Amino acid sequence: MNSSPSHAIVQLVATPIGNLGDITFRAAEAIREADLVACEDTRHSRKLLEHLGIRDKELVSLHEHNERHRVPDLVSRVAAGLRLVYLSDAGTPGISDPGYRLVNAALESGLRVEALPGPCAVVTALAGSGLPSDAFYFGGFLPVKSGRRAREVREALVRRETSIFYESPHRLLKTLEAIRELAPDREVCVARELTKRFETYHRGAAGELSAYFSENPAKGEITLLIRGAGRDQASSE
């Protein structure tokens, strides 16, 4: 049972992944009502707050390098009655972004945690990809080391569901070539710069996209989707 003051709460607020117009009314209201705003990068979040006309909030940084030692103090402040909002730089906190330690510590302390829905590159890319979306696997960022990345690719190719990964534009071609070597006809989608001015979806066989990006190096933020093998094929392998 939550014994903390009724005002005390940790709210995870999803922020735009590119287009500032994607901030929700509820997200803006939560930020305005917050006593304290924790964010991955205070400089980045301050720009969002200025866009919303919010200039009087205390901002404190909370990112992967300081989350472990800063969370206890933030939880203590919430337990004392503060309303805390957490913003990642883009998208939903905790989804390949910091936030897990804060949520876990708050829940263990009996505090109320609320996650506000909003922008997320994973579901945005899936919805626009044209690939099966009834079930999917999200693997976060693909590994930097080629051996581990190749293993992830092999597992994606036998998985029944659509697989989704974040990938660096500098490593995208190597990943596409790895898919091409194993399954040149497998359908993939490269979703780039989602919600931004130069948003693009490149859909096609792995061999086709590998050839395209070898001539047209990728730029910007990339979400890579790989069509699943299908129930029959996956069950037979």
Phi, psi and omega in degrees: 000135182281114182258004181285160178305147185300332181286333186292128181195149170251120179246125175268118186246118178287137182241161182305142177269001178182305182270115183297341178292350181275357176295138183271159176301319182294321178297315180298320179295319180297319179295318180296326183273351184291145172276332184213137179243115173265140184209155182298319179218112185298325180294318180293313183291329179299325178296320178295316180296321177295323176300327180272358181077024181254116186230005187244023184260143172283126179248137176227138183283141176214102183224181188298336183273341180236000186302319186299316184268344181269335183302316182304319179294318180295318179297321179297321181291323176293318180299333179279356175121004182278152174260116184249131173250136175244130179240131168271173182297324181201137178087203186266124179305140178091344179263094188056031178214163177300162178141332184299313182297321179297313181297313182298315180294321179296316180294320179295335178270004178078020181271156178280132177237134182228128178254118179271129180291154180174202186302141177203122184298328182300305184285330177296313179296318181297316182297325183266357187282330186086000178272159180306132186237008180290335176208143180207162177242131177247121184255010180068212179281134176295145181300149178287319182290134187299323182295314179291324179294319179298322178295319177298320180295315179299318180293324179294325184288338178257352179289142181287327184272162171298134178255138182232134179221154166268142182218147176284140177299334181284340180250356185303314184299318179298323179293316178297322178293324177295321177292316181300320181296327183266325184208077185300336182264000182292133181286131177228165177221132175250108179262122189236137176053049184303135179070358181268177185301322184254035177303136176219148170240121175252116182241142178160184178291151182303321179296320180293315182288329176297316178294320182296311184283346172288334178263338183230083183307136182287149175226156175086191183274134188241135167241123184252131179238137181236124180298139179291162182288340184094149187303315183295312182294317182296322184286341182267353183256000000 
